[in-house]
Every structure is written in structure tokens, then in C-alpha cells.
């Protein structure tokens, strides 16, 4: 918040099962270093829309800066819990550094983190209507985003997707769901076929209907 000490946070994302409940995060201190400052930590200032904008200095929050209470008073905050590309991702902000404004001391801590939850099926990833290509791209993206990438498992095979749409076999491309479907009339089909062929050659399976 504006006026509070500008303490850095480390944001980490975790994948959890889609049906995860009672998600808990526990932290413990492995080690800690202490440093005495000669000046108070600079307070957070309002954002500037442009670098050349002039904004008056926002005074420190006296309630915090005159206190001996450690700031922040939590080890972490859950920033978001959302579905991203078929996976449930929890974003957590950790505060390894805490600050005692009155004594001008900061504590740099090495935190150990344990995440707990209850899950009935343990399914991390579910995108039944996605093509193989898009599933691969989504999985690679999520693995690059989360800390526990080894927990990500693709739950749906192309065969199971084909069984899910047995009533729409005309939408299959080589027994797989295409990435791209062009819907047009009979007269324009030949023209759009050139586009479909080009996209397929580029690795984006395309069909015309």
C-alpha cells in the first residue's frame, strides 16, 4: 500500500488439482540473516502513468514507521486462485524479508513452504475440447509458469476426445480435433481450402465445413 515500507515480495505459482479443497500453505524458517539499516526503508509511492510525470512525495505511514511490530505481519498472501488454460493455478506472494521500523532492522529469511489440500481425483489438467496441438502448447505454458511442474499430467488423450464427440465425426481431422475450423459456403470452399492447406502445413490442423 502507498506509504507503507516497500518490502519486496516473491511471487510463485502452483498447480493444484481442479477439485482441490481446504488449500493450506504453511511456512517455516530455515535460516535468517539480520541487517541494521542507517535509514528507514523508502515508502511505497503512487504509480506514475508517464516517467516525466511529477507526483508529490507520499509521506510514510506513521502508524507503521513508529511501531516496533514487524512488517509485514504475514509470511505470504494468496494473490489469486484461477483456471488458466485448463489448469487450476494458485499465485502466492511470499515475504522473505520483514522489517522492524523502530529498530531499523530487517530480517532476511529462507522459508520452507508446504502446501496441503484435499482432492478426490487428483486431476490437474482438463481441456477435453482442445486439440492435441493446443493441449501441448497449454501444458508447456503451465509447466513454465508453476513451481511444481512435475505434478502436471495430461488427463485426456486424443482417443478419449474422439469418443466424446462420436456424434460429430465430421469435425475430426485424422481422428483428432482440429485446431482451426473454417465455416463457409460451397462456392467459397475452394478458395478457403488454400488457407486450410497452408495452416495445416504450418502445424495447425485445419478443416473446412
Secondary structure, DSSP 8 states (H G I E B T S, - for coil): -TTSB----EEEEEEE-TT-EEEEEEEEEEEEEEEE-SS---B-----SSTT---------HHHHT--SEESSSSEEEEEEEEETTEEEEEEEE--EEEETTTTEEEEEEEEEEEEEE-SS---B--TTS-HHHHHHHHHHHHHHBS-GGG--B---HHHHHHHTGGGGGGEETTEE-SEEE---HHHHHHHHHHHHHHHHTT--EEE-
